[in-house]
Amino acid sequence: MFEISLSVLILYLVIEACAGMAIGALTGLLAALVLKLKIRGIIKDGLLGSSGFLVGFIGTPFVPWHQNTITYLVGNTEVTSTMNTYQHPGRVACAIAILLPLMRAMFRYKRERAARAG
């Protein structure tokens, strides 16, 4: 394992948070358009996406996962690697960054529909 500078880690997390914010804002905007809702709360959707992305990215290594062993060749050397956690935290982070603003839009839709009916 190699050590990483704290400043590089913080920069990386800020970049990841910005990516999550963009994903969340875009998801919220598209959900509002599809559900024919007023476009508002884009910043809330961005913050939901950003926090969801960071929680997914940082939290994934702490969730147990079935053991996965892979073997590959590097030159003439056979390398075997075993992991006990999910190996693609970016996928989980992206899914959470999409789901949180989408759930917010669904709740808004349900609330506005109930207000129109009653």
C-alpha positions as CSV (number, residue, x, y, z in Angstrom):
1,M,0.0,0.0,0.0
2,F,1.2,3.5,-0.7
3,E,0.7,6.7,1.3
4,I,-1.2,9.6,-0.2
5,S,-0.8,13.2,0.8
6,L,-3.7,14.7,2.8
7,S,-4.0,17.7,0.3
8,V,-4.3,15.3,-2.6
9,L,-7.0,13.3,-0.8
10,I,-8.9,16.5,0.0
11,L,-8.6,17.6,-3.6
12,Y,-9.8,14.3,-4.8
13,L,-12.8,14.3,-2.5
14,V,-13.7,17.9,-3.6
15,I,-13.6,16.7,-7.2
16,E,-15.8,13.7,-6.4
17,A,-18.3,16.0,-4.5
18,C,-18.5,18.3,-7.5
19,A,-19.1,15.3,-9.8
20,G,-21.9,14.1,-7.5
21,M,-23.4,17.6,-7.4
22,A,-23.5,17.7,-11.2
23,I,-25.1,14.2,-11.3
24,G,-27.7,15.1,-8.6
25,A,-28.6,18.4,-10.2
26,L,-29.0,16.9,-13.7
27,T,-31.1,14.0,-12.2
28,G,-33.3,16.4,-10.4
29,L,-33.8,18.5,-13.5
30,L,-34.6,15.6,-15.7
31,A,-37.0,14.1,-13.2
32,A,-38.8,17.4,-12.9
33,L,-39.1,17.6,-16.7
34,V,-40.4,14.0,-17.0
35,L,-42.8,14.3,-14.1
36,K,-44.0,17.8,-15.3
37,L,-43.0,19.4,-12.0
38,K,-41.9,23.0,-11.5
39,I,-38.1,23.2,-11.8
40,R,-37.0,24.3,-8.4
41,G,-34.6,23.0,-5.8
42,I,-31.8,22.2,-8.2
43,I,-29.3,23.2,-5.5
44,K,-31.0,20.8,-3.0
45,D,-30.7,18.0,-5.7
46,G,-27.1,18.9,-6.2
47,L,-26.4,18.7,-2.5
48,L,-28.2,15.4,-2.3
49,G,-26.2,14.1,-5.2
50,S,-23.0,15.3,-3.7
51,S,-23.6,13.8,-0.3
52,G,-24.9,10.6,-1.8
53,F,-21.8,10.3,-4.0
54,L,-19.4,10.9,-1.1
55,V,-21.3,8.5,1.2
56,G,-21.4,5.8,-1.5
57,F,-17.8,6.2,-2.4
58,I,-16.4,6.3,1.2
59,G,-18.9,3.8,2.6
60,T,-18.6,1.1,0.0
61,P,-15.3,-0.4,1.3
62,F,-16.8,-0.8,4.8
63,V,-19.7,-3.0,3.5
64,P,-18.8,-6.8,3.5
65,W,-18.9,-8.5,0.2
66,H,-18.3,-12.1,-0.9
67,Q,-14.6,-12.9,-1.4
68,N,-13.4,-12.4,-4.9
69,T,-10.1,-13.7,-6.2
70,I,-8.7,-12.8,-9.6
71,T,-5.5,-14.0,-11.3
72,Y,-3.8,-12.2,-14.1
73,L,-0.4,-12.1,-15.8
74,V,2.1,-9.3,-15.6
75,G,4.9,-10.2,-18.0
76,N,5.8,-13.7,-17.1
77,T,4.6,-13.4,-13.5
78,E,1.2,-14.7,-12.3
79,V,-0.4,-12.2,-9.9
80,T,-3.3,-13.3,-7.6
81,S,-5.5,-10.7,-5.8
82,T,-8.2,-11.4,-3.3
83,M,-10.7,-8.8,-2.0
84,N,-13.4,-9.0,0.6
85,T,-15.1,-5.7,-0.4
86,Y,-16.9,-4.5,-3.5
87,Q,-14.2,-3.4,-6.0
88,H,-16.1,-0.6,-7.8
89,P,-17.1,2.1,-5.3
90,G,-17.6,4.6,-8.1
91,R,-20.5,2.6,-9.5
92,V,-22.2,2.6,-6.1
93,A,-21.5,6.3,-5.5
94,C,-23.0,7.2,-8.9
95,A,-26.1,5.1,-8.3
96,I,-26.7,6.8,-4.9
97,A,-26.1,10.2,-6.4
98,I,-28.8,9.4,-9.0
99,L,-31.3,7.8,-6.5
100,L,-31.4,10.5,-3.9
101,P,-32.6,13.4,-6.1
102,L,-34.9,10.9,-8.0
103,M,-36.5,9.9,-4.7
104,R,-36.9,13.6,-3.8
105,A,-38.6,14.3,-7.1
106,M,-41.0,11.3,-6.6
107,F,-42.0,12.6,-3.2
108,R,-42.6,16.1,-4.7
109,Y,-44.7,14.5,-7.4
110,K,-46.7,12.5,-4.9
111,R,-47.3,15.5,-2.7
112,E,-48.3,17.8,-5.6
113,R,-50.6,15.1,-7.0
114,A,-52.3,14.7,-3.6
115,A,-52.6,18.5,-3.2
116,R,-54.3,18.7,-6.7
117,A,-56.7,15.9,-5.9
118,G,-57.7,17.0,-2.4
